[in-house]
Amino acid sequence: AANIHIPFPKTWDGKWRMVIFDIPDRHKWAREGLREKLKRMGFYRLQESVFVFPYSCEEEMIFLTDLYGIGRYVRLIETDAISSERDLLEAFALRRT
């Protein structure tokens, strides 16, 4: 789990992947572990429990949520747009075409 890596495709498909979660305090260790893994994998922290990534990451998220046993508390959303996305585009060195 320490070496999870998401390959970056040559071109961006223009979609954002949002990982959102509300993990109970009794699973605080898993919540903190998930946050740390997301940061290490290069996700952008949009809010306390909302992380954004520009590339497909469903398999990696299934692996992590299964590893921590928190799948029921975590959602992966794929969207074409996020308002005021300039900071995200800059963080990932992307631009809209």
N, C-alpha and C positions, 0 to 999 in steps of 0.2 A: 504493500500500500504506500510505502514511502516513496516509491519511484513511479507513481502514476504520471504519465505524460500524454497530453492530447496533441496529436499531430496537427500542424497548421496547414490547411490546403493552400495551393498557390493563389487562388482567388477567393474572395469573401462572397458568400451568397446573399449578403445584405440583411441577414436575420440575426437577431439577438437571442441568446439563450439566457433565461433568468432562472436562477435557483433561489427559491423562497422557502423559508422554513420557520416553524414555531415549535421548537423542541422543548418539552417540559423540563423543569429544573431537576427532576430525578434522573434525567439523562444529560446533565450538564457536561460531563466529560465527553460525551459523544458530540454535543453541540460545539464545544470548543475545538474538538478534534476536526470536525467537519469544516469549521471556519478556517482553521490553520491549513488544512489540505487545499481548500479552494484558493486561498491566498498564494500558496506555493505553486499551484498549477496555473497561476496567472489571471485568475478571475478578478474583476473590478468590484470592489465593495460599494454598492450603491446606497445601502442602508444597513443597519445592524444585522439583519437576517435576510438580506437580499443581495445576491451577487450576480454579475452579468459577465457573459463571455460571448465572443462573436462566432465561435465555431461549434460544430456538432460535438456533444459531450454526453449523450444519453448513456452509452455503455459505461463510461467512467462514473457517472452519477449512480447508476444502478449498483455498480460494484461498491462504491463508498457507502451508500445507504444500507446495503446488505451487510457490509463489514461492521458498521456501527449498530445495526438493528434499528434504524430510524426511518425506514422507508415511508411509514404512514404519516410522518411529520414533515416530509420534504416534497416539494413540487418542482418540476422542471417545465418552464413555459418557453415556447418558441414564438417570437413575435417579429413582425416586419418593422415596427417603429417603437421608439421610446422618446417621449417629448424631451426637448433640451438635451439632445444626445451628443452635443459637441465635446463634452468632457470624455465621453466613452470613445468617440472616434479618435480623439487625441491620445488617450491612454493606450489604444491598440494600434496607433499609427494607420488608421483606415480613413477612407473617405467615400462618400456616396458618389455614384456615377450618374 
